[in-house]
Amino acid sequence: MPDMSASASLALTHLVPLAKELDEDKVTPGVLGFIVFAVMALAVWALMKSMNRHMGRVDFPEESEGSEAEKAEAAGAAEKRG
């Protein structure tokens, strides 16, 4: 069975010089970061559009304040009769 620590240290010695070549003051997300951001922005836009359409379809009957008073008067009149 091969020694894993030897292969890990060998890989590390090859990767360290590559990491030193990078400019430590300049880190950018690159093209992949832009693509991920653009896909997320499109998904949020589509969800907001769908939500707006569904909220526009919602319709429920609203009772005005006057109708509540009328119901209370009607209930009181029914109690006096019976």
VENZI-V651201 format. One record per run of one state. SS is the DSSP state (h for helix, s for strand, l for the rest). FROM is the first residue (numbers start at 0). TO is the last residue. If there is no record, write none. Layout:
((SS:FROM:TO) (SS:FROM:TO))
This chain:
((l:0:2) (h:3:20) (l:21:28) (h:29:56) (l:57:63) (h:64:80) (l:81:81))
